[in-house]
Amino acid sequence: MKKIVLSLGGSILVPSLESNRIAQYRDILREISAKYRIYVVVGGGGEARRYINAARSMDIDEATSDELGILITRINASLLMWALGEDAYPDIAESYTDAIKFGNSGKIVVMGGITPGQTTDAVAAVLAERLNADLLLNITAIDGIYSEDPKKNPAATKFSHLTPDGLIDIVSGGRMGAGANNIIDLVAAKMIQRSSLSMIVIDGTKPENIPDALIRGKFDGTVVSDDKKQLLPL
Ligand code: UTP
C-alpha cells in the first residue's frame, strides 16, 4: 500500500471545541485508509497559541512553551484517535520509531508534535522521510501556495506546481512577509528539498477535497514535486 503522511492543522481540525471537524475527518480518514496507509500528524491550533501566550506572559522560556504546544497537539491527536475507534492504532506516537512500528499494524497512526523549535509540519516531513512516503499532504486553511499573501494582495497568483527549490524560495525569501503565518515551516521545506518529497497543499476547510484529490484525482491546490508529471490520483 502507498504511504501518505497528512499534516492536519489544529486550526482546521479543531477551530474550536464547539465547532470542530473531527467527525468529518474521521469519516474521510476511514475512506482513504481503505486504499492507502495513513499517518496523521495533528497540530495545536488556537488552543496551543493561547497556552504558549500564557506561558510567555509568565516569562517561561520558549522551548518550555513549545512543550506546552506539543501537549496540546497530542490532546487534539487523542481526540481524533479515539473518534476513529478500532480504525486507529490505540496510542499516540511520541517518536518517529513509534509511528513506524504502529503503522505496521495496518491501522491509522495518529500523532502530534515531537521536539521544541518546530511545528507539526516539520514532524510530518521528517516522518515522510523516515517512511519513504509516497506523498505528504499539507492540509491547511488556504487552497494552495500563492506568490504573495492573497489576503494582503488580491492580485497574488496561485501556483499549481512548484519545485522544492521554488518552495524554499517562497518560504525563506520572506515573500509572504515577516510574521506572516507561512504556509509551511522552513524545516519542513528543507526536508522536502533534500529528499525530493512530493507534497500537495490542499484546503482542508472542505474535508471532501481530500478524497476528491486522492481517490478521484479532482484537485486544484498546489503540487510540490521535482517534475511536473501527473501525481494525482496516486
Ligand atoms: P502546530 O504545528 O500546531 O503549529 O504546533 P501551528 O503553526 O500553530 O499550526 P496550526 O495552527 O495547528 O495549523 C503548535 C505549537 O507546538 C509547538 C510549537 O510551539 C508550535 O507553535 N511544537 C509543535 C513544537 O515545539 N514541536 C513540534 O514538533 C510541534
Boltz pocket constraint, residues with backbone or C-beta under 6 A from the ligand:
constraints:
  - pocket:
      binder: B
      contacts: [[A, 8], [A, 9], [A, 10], [A, 11], [A, 12], [A, 42], [A, 43], [A, 44], [A, 45], [A, 46], [A, 48], [A, 49], [A, 52], [A, 65], [A, 66], [A, 67], [A, 68], [A, 69], [A, 70], [A, 73], [A, 112], [A, 113], [A, 114], [A, 115], [A, 116], [A, 117], [A, 118], [A, 119], [A, 120], [A, 121], [A, 123]]
      max_distance: 6.0
